[in-house]
Amino acid sequence: MFLIFFTGVLILGLVYIHARFTLHLCEKPAHRYLVLGLLVSVVASVVGTLTLKVRGLAGPLVDGLAWFGYLGIGLCSFLLTLLVITDLMMLSLVLIRRIGGREARPRRPDPDRRVFLKKSAAWTLAGGTLVLGGAGLFGAKRQPAVREVRLPIAGLHPDLDGFSIVQISDIHLSSTIGRPFLEDVVRRVNALSPSLTAVTGDLADGRVIHLGEAAAPLQDLVSTHGTFFVTGNHEYYFNAREWIDHLETMGITVLTNEHRLIQSGEGRLLVAGVPDLFADRFIPDHVCDPARAMKGAPDAHVKILLAHQPMGVFEAARAGFDIQISGHTHGGQFFPWTVVVGLNQTFMAGLYRHGPTLLYVSRGTGYWGPPMRLGAPSEITRLILTAA
């Protein structure tokens, strides 16, 4: 279903690009067929890559398809955005003229001027697309910034004041993001000397057999009270049980509707975790259930829930959690998806409060699909408990 929806949206966008960019802005039929061929190959590359990975196949061919297809999607996204903005501006000018009764007088068309304007528009759109694409690629490949966020807790026990949780999320190890990136992230997390490290899902886009080695640096994470992991939706596309078993062999605690009590001096902190919001569609017993994660929990001064999708905060609040830490949205990752995701997600990025529960949503540490970030920088988040 994901592949069908994703492919459908992709094809609709590319049809619009072809209808506007090639048919109206490319003068020669050969140019139109060239652009159409590129658009078709982008769709084929991305769909082929996803299909092969879901089936557990990988290799240099898949990596090459992924780079070509995902870069193509990113560039097409920017081109589509520029085309839509241009069309809206032209439509607005026409409407203003008609409403104001200032419609231009009919005059003999100038073929040379028309060709010049078409070529100028095509080159301007292409140039703008490449500039935005370059900026997005730079944003995706640079080091994630460390973002420090203070979580105010009323009546916080003094021994928990300053307790730090370093969160990494949505790394998406894949054909375009590998072990060197994760090694750098682990070094930077350890430099923050966290009390606890949380990995909130979507670690990899592939099977353990292909990406298990790329994930190995996670075993080098060092914190006072250990590393905790919860599954995201992408783990379930690539055999979540395999990933859970593999992470546990690395000394990482995977929380599946479970909790652990952490003692810091006289302060007691409960950390619990739930699987992805829709995990039970893949594994029936992986129902996202914050109440079950809390069941039988001892008394604690602060109760924290790790949950990949922020929309689970409603159940988390009912279950009595003080804090939920999530990812999933990527903050939209790059424009125009920053707008699209914002329309779909109630909690986009940053710190929120729902009733008595604080919710922090990370923009993610890596990226998914197109190796681009623009307007939604990646992050390593240092969350610090503070007395309100």
C-alpha positions as CSV (number, residue, x, y, z in Angstrom):
1,M,0.0,0.0,0.0
2,F,2.9,2.4,0.8
3,L,4.5,1.7,-2.6
4,I,1.2,2.2,-4.4
5,F,0.5,5.5,-2.6
6,F,4.0,6.8,-3.0
7,T,4.2,5.8,-6.7
8,G,0.8,7.5,-7.4
9,V,1.8,10.8,-5.8
10,L,5.1,10.7,-7.5
11,I,3.6,10.0,-11.0
12,L,1.0,12.8,-10.5
13,G,3.8,15.3,-9.7
14,L,5.9,14.2,-12.7
15,V,2.9,14.4,-15.1
16,Y,2.4,18.0,-14.1
17,I,6.1,18.7,-14.6
18,H,6.0,17.1,-18.1
19,A,2.8,18.9,-19.0
20,R,4.1,22.3,-18.0
21,F,7.9,22.2,-18.4
22,T,8.3,20.1,-21.5
23,L,5.1,20.8,-23.6
24,H,5.2,24.5,-23.0
25,L,8.8,25.4,-22.4
26,C,10.7,22.9,-24.6
27,E,10.5,23.9,-28.2
28,K,11.9,20.8,-29.9
29,P,10.1,17.4,-29.6
30,A,13.5,15.7,-29.0
31,H,13.9,17.8,-25.8
32,R,10.4,16.8,-24.6
33,Y,11.1,13.1,-25.1
34,L,14.5,13.5,-23.3
35,V,12.8,15.1,-20.2
36,L,10.0,12.5,-20.3
37,G,12.6,9.7,-20.4
38,L,14.4,11.2,-17.4
39,L,11.1,11.5,-15.4
40,V,10.1,7.9,-16.2
41,S,13.6,6.6,-15.2
42,V,13.3,8.5,-11.9
43,V,10.0,6.7,-11.0
44,A,11.4,3.3,-12.2
45,S,14.6,3.8,-10.1
46,V,12.8,4.6,-6.9
47,V,10.1,2.0,-7.2
48,G,12.7,-0.6,-8.2
49,T,15.0,0.3,-5.2
50,L,12.1,0.0,-2.7
51,T,10.9,-3.2,-4.2
52,L,14.3,-4.9,-4.2
53,K,15.0,-3.8,-0.6
54,V,11.7,-5.0,0.7
55,R,12.6,-8.4,-0.9
56,G,15.9,-8.3,0.9
57,L,18.1,-7.7,-2.2
58,A,20.9,-5.2,-2.3
59,G,24.2,-4.4,-4.0
60,P,25.9,-1.8,-6.1
61,L,23.1,-1.8,-8.7
62,V,20.5,-1.1,-6.0
63,D,22.8,1.6,-4.5
64,G,23.2,3.3,-7.9
65,L,19.4,3.1,-8.6
66,A,18.8,4.7,-5.2
67,W,21.2,7.6,-5.7
68,F,19.8,8.3,-9.2
69,G,16.2,8.0,-8.2
70,Y,16.2,9.9,-4.9
71,L,18.3,12.7,-6.3
72,G,15.8,12.9,-9.2
73,I,12.8,13.0,-6.8
74,G,14.5,15.8,-4.8
75,L,15.2,17.9,-7.9
76,C,11.7,17.2,-9.3
77,S,10.2,18.4,-6.0
78,F,12.0,21.7,-6.3
79,L,11.1,22.1,-10.0
80,L,7.5,21.3,-9.3
81,T,7.4,23.9,-6.6
82,L,8.9,26.6,-8.8
83,L,6.4,25.6,-11.6
84,V,3.4,25.9,-9.3
85,I,4.6,29.3,-7.9
86,T,5.2,30.5,-11.5
87,D,1.7,29.3,-12.6
88,L,0.0,30.9,-9.6
89,M,1.7,34.2,-10.3
90,M,0.7,34.2,-13.9
91,L,-2.9,33.2,-13.0
92,S,-3.0,36.1,-10.5
93,L,-1.8,38.6,-13.1
94,V,-4.5,37.5,-15.5
95,L,-7.2,37.7,-12.9
96,I,-6.0,41.1,-11.8
97,R,-6.1,42.4,-15.3
98,R,-9.6,41.0,-16.0
99,I,-11.0,42.3,-12.7
100,G,-9.5,45.7,-13.3
101,G,-10.8,45.8,-16.9
102,R,-7.2,46.2,-18.2
103,E,-7.0,43.2,-20.4
104,A,-4.2,43.7,-22.9
105,R,-5.1,44.7,-26.5
106,P,-4.8,42.0,-29.0
107,R,-1.6,42.3,-31.0
108,R,0.3,40.3,-33.6
109,P,2.4,37.6,-31.9
110,D,6.2,37.9,-32.3
111,P,7.6,34.3,-32.8
112,D,11.1,35.3,-31.9
113,R,10.1,37.0,-28.7
114,R,7.9,34.0,-27.8
115,V,10.9,31.6,-28.3
116,F,13.2,33.8,-26.2
117,L,10.7,34.0,-23.4
118,K,10.2,30.2,-23.4
119,K,13.9,29.5,-23.3
120,S,14.5,32.1,-20.6
121,A,11.8,30.6,-18.5
122,A,13.1,27.1,-19.0
123,W,16.7,28.0,-18.1
124,T,15.5,30.1,-15.1
125,L,13.5,27.2,-13.7
126,A,16.3,24.7,-14.3
127,G,18.8,27.0,-12.7
128,G,16.6,27.6,-9.7
129,T,16.1,23.9,-9.3
130,L,19.8,23.1,-9.3
131,V,20.5,25.9,-6.8
132,L,17.9,24.6,-4.4
133,G,19.0,21.0,-5.0
134,G,22.6,21.9,-4.2
135,A,21.5,23.7,-1.0
136,G,19.4,20.7,0.0
137,L,22.2,18.2,-0.6
138,F,24.6,20.3,1.5
139,G,22.0,20.5,4.3
140,A,21.5,16.7,4.3
141,K,25.2,15.8,4.3
142,R,26.5,18.2,6.9
143,Q,26.9,17.2,10.5
144,P,23.6,17.3,12.5
145,A,23.5,20.2,14.9
146,V,23.3,19.5,18.6
147,R,20.1,21.0,19.9
148,E,19.7,21.5,23.7
149,V,16.1,21.6,25.0
150,R,15.1,22.0,28.7
151,L,12.1,20.1,29.9
152,P,10.5,21.8,32.9
153,I,9.0,19.4,35.4
154,A,6.9,20.6,38.4
155,G,8.2,19.2,41.7
156,L,11.2,17.5,40.1
157,H,13.3,15.6,42.6
158,P,16.6,17.4,43.1
159,D,18.6,14.3,42.2
160,L,17.0,14.4,38.7
161,D,17.6,18.1,38.1
162,G,20.0,18.2,35.2
163,F,19.4,14.5,34.1
164,S,20.2,14.5,30.4
165,I,18.7,12.4,27.6
166,V,20.4,12.5,24.3
167,Q,18.0,11.5,21.5
168,I,18.9,10.4,18.0
169,S,16.1,9.5,15.6
170,D,15.3,8.6,12.0
171,I,18.8,7.9,10.9
172,H,17.6,5.8,7.9
173,L,20.8,3.9,7.1
174,S,20.6,3.1,3.4
175,S,22.3,3.2,0.0
176,T,22.9,6.9,0.5
177,I,23.8,7.1,4.2
178,G,26.1,4.6,5.8
179,R,28.4,3.6,8.6
180,P,30.8,6.7,8.5
181,F,27.8,9.0,9.1
182,L,26.7,6.9,12.1
183,E,30.2,6.7,13.5
184,D,30.4,10.5,13.6
185,V,27.0,10.7,15.2
186,V,28.0,8.2,18.0
187,R,31.2,10.2,18.7
188,R,29.3,13.4,19.1
189,V,26.6,11.8,21.3
190,N,29.3,10.3,23.6
191,A,30.9,13.8,23.8
192,L,27.7,15.1,25.4
193,S,28.1,12.6,28.4
194,P,24.4,11.7,28.5
195,S,22.7,10.2,31.5
196,L,20.6,8.1,29.0
197,T,20.6,7.7,25.3
198,A,17.3,7.2,23.3
199,V,17.0,6.0,19.7
200,T,13.5,6.6,18.6
201,G,13.1,4.4,15.6
202,D,13.6,4.3,11.8
203,L,17.2,3.3,12.1
204,A,17.6,1.6,8.7
205,D,16.0,1.2,5.3
206,G,17.1,-2.4,4.6
207,R,17.5,-5.8,6.1
208,V,20.0,-6.7,8.9
209,I,22.0,-8.9,6.5
210,H,22.8,-5.7,4.4
211,L,22.9,-2.9,7.0
212,G,23.7,-4.7,10.2
213,E,27.4,-3.8,9.8
214,A,26.5,-0.1,9.1
215,A,24.5,-0.1,12.4
216,A,27.4,-1.5,14.4
217,P,28.6,1.9,15.8
218,L,25.5,2.0,18.0
219,Q,27.1,-0.5,20.3
220,D,29.8,2.1,21.1
221,L,27.2,4.5,22.6
222,V,28.1,5.3,26.2
223,S,25.8,6.8,28.8
224,T,25.3,6.5,32.6
225,H,22.2,4.4,32.3
226,G,22.4,2.8,28.9
227,T,20.9,3.0,25.4
228,F,17.2,2.4,24.8
229,F,15.5,1.8,21.4
230,V,11.9,1.8,20.1
231,T,10.9,0.7,16.7
232,G,9.7,3.0,14.0
233,N,7.5,2.3,11.0
234,H,10.5,1.6,8.7
235,E,11.8,-1.3,10.9
236,Y,8.6,-3.1,10.0
237,Y,9.2,-2.7,6.3
238,F,12.4,-4.7,6.7
239,N,11.7,-7.4,9.2
240,A,11.4,-5.7,12.6
241,R,12.0,-8.9,14.6
242,E,15.5,-9.3,12.9
243,W,16.4,-5.8,13.8
244,I,15.2,-6.1,17.4
245,D,17.2,-9.3,17.9
246,H,20.3,-7.7,16.3
247,L,20.1,-4.6,18.4
248,E,19.8,-6.6,21.6
249,T,23.0,-8.5,20.8
250,M,24.7,-5.1,20.6
251,G,23.7,-4.3,24.3
252,I,20.9,-2.0,23.4
253,T,17.6,-2.3,25.3
254,V,14.6,-2.5,23.0
255,L,11.4,-1.5,24.7
256,T,8.2,-3.1,23.3
257,N,5.4,-2.0,25.6
258,E,7.9,-2.3,28.4
259,H,9.5,-0.1,31.1
260,R,12.7,0.1,33.1
261,L,13.2,2.0,36.4
262,I,16.3,4.1,36.6
263,Q,17.7,5.2,39.9
264,S,19.7,8.5,40.0
265,G,20.7,9.1,43.6
266,E,17.4,9.2,45.4
267,G,15.5,10.2,42.3
268,R,13.6,7.5,40.4
269,L,12.9,7.8,36.6
270,L,10.8,5.5,34.6
271,V,11.6,5.0,31.0
272,A,9.1,3.1,28.8
273,G,8.8,2.4,25.1
274,V,6.1,1.4,22.6
275,P,6.4,0.1,19.1
276,D,5.3,2.2,16.1
277,L,1.7,3.4,16.0
278,F,0.8,1.0,13.2
279,A,3.2,-1.9,14.0
280,D,0.4,-4.4,14.6
281,R,-0.4,-4.3,10.9
282,F,2.9,-6.2,10.5
283,I,3.3,-8.1,13.8
284,P,-0.1,-8.5,15.5
285,D,1.3,-8.6,19.1
286,H,3.2,-5.3,18.5
287,V,0.2,-3.1,19.4
288,C,1.2,0.4,20.4
289,D,-0.1,0.5,24.0
290,P,1.3,3.1,26.4
291,A,-1.0,1.8,29.2
292,R,0.5,-1.6,28.8
293,A,4.0,-0.1,28.9
294,M,3.1,1.5,32.2
295,K,1.4,-1.6,33.7
296,G,3.0,-2.8,36.9
297,A,5.4,0.1,37.0
298,P,6.8,1.1,40.4
299,D,6.4,4.7,41.7
300,A,8.7,7.1,40.0
301,H,9.3,10.9,40.1
302,V,9.3,11.2,36.3
303,K,7.7,8.9,33.7
304,I,9.1,9.1,30.2
305,L,7.7,7.4,27.1
306,L,9.8,6.7,24.0
307,A,7.4,6.5,21.0
308,H,8.4,6.9,17.3
309,Q,5.2,8.7,16.2
310,P,4.2,11.9,18.1
311,M,0.5,11.3,17.5
312,G,0.7,8.7,20.3
313,V,0.9,11.5,22.9
314,F,-2.9,11.4,23.4
315,E,-2.7,7.8,24.8
316,A,0.5,8.6,26.6
317,A,-1.1,11.4,28.5
318,R,-4.0,9.2,29.5
319,A,-1.6,6.5,30.7
320,G,0.1,9.1,33.0
321,F,3.4,9.8,31.3
322,D,5.0,13.2,32.1
323,I,7.1,13.3,28.9
324,Q,7.0,11.7,25.4
325,I,10.0,11.7,23.1
326,S,9.3,11.1,19.4
327,G,10.6,11.6,15.8
328,H,9.0,10.4,12.6
329,T,8.1,13.7,10.9
330,H,11.7,14.8,9.9
331,G,10.2,18.3,10.3
332,G,9.1,17.9,6.7
333,Q,12.8,17.5,5.6
334,F,12.8,19.9,2.7
335,F,10.4,22.4,1.0
336,P,7.7,21.8,-0.2
337,W,7.3,18.7,2.0
338,T,7.7,20.9,5.1
339,V,4.3,22.3,4.1
340,V,2.7,19.0,3.2
341,V,3.9,17.2,6.3
342,G,2.7,20.2,8.4
343,L,-0.8,19.7,7.0
344,N,-0.8,16.0,7.9
345,Q,0.9,16.2,11.4
346,T,-0.5,17.9,14.4
347,F,3.0,17.9,16.0
348,M,5.6,18.8,13.5
349,A,8.9,19.5,15.4
350,G,10.0,20.9,18.7
351,L,8.5,21.1,22.2
352,Y,4.7,20.8,22.8
353,R,2.5,20.3,25.8
354,H,-0.7,18.1,25.7
355,G,-2.5,18.4,29.0
356,P,0.0,17.4,31.7
357,T,2.4,15.7,29.2
358,L,5.4,17.3,27.5
359,L,6.1,16.1,24.0
360,Y,9.4,16.6,22.1
361,V,9.5,15.8,18.4
362,S,12.9,15.6,16.7
363,R,13.5,16.6,13.1
364,G,15.6,13.5,12.8
365,T,19.3,12.8,12.7
366,G,19.5,11.5,9.1
367,Y,17.1,11.7,6.2
368,W,14.8,9.5,4.2
369,G,14.7,9.2,0.4
370,P,16.1,12.2,-1.3
371,P,19.5,13.2,0.2
372,M,18.3,16.7,0.9
373,R,17.3,18.9,3.8
374,L,16.2,22.5,3.4
375,G,14.3,24.5,6.0
376,A,14.3,21.5,8.4
377,P,17.9,20.8,9.7
378,S,18.8,17.5,11.2
379,E,19.6,17.3,14.9
380,I,21.1,15.4,17.8
381,T,18.9,16.5,20.7
382,R,20.1,16.9,24.3
383,L,17.0,17.0,26.6
384,I,17.6,18.2,30.1
385,L,15.2,17.7,33.0
386,T,14.8,21.0,34.8
387,A,12.7,22.0,37.9
388,A,9.8,24.1,36.7
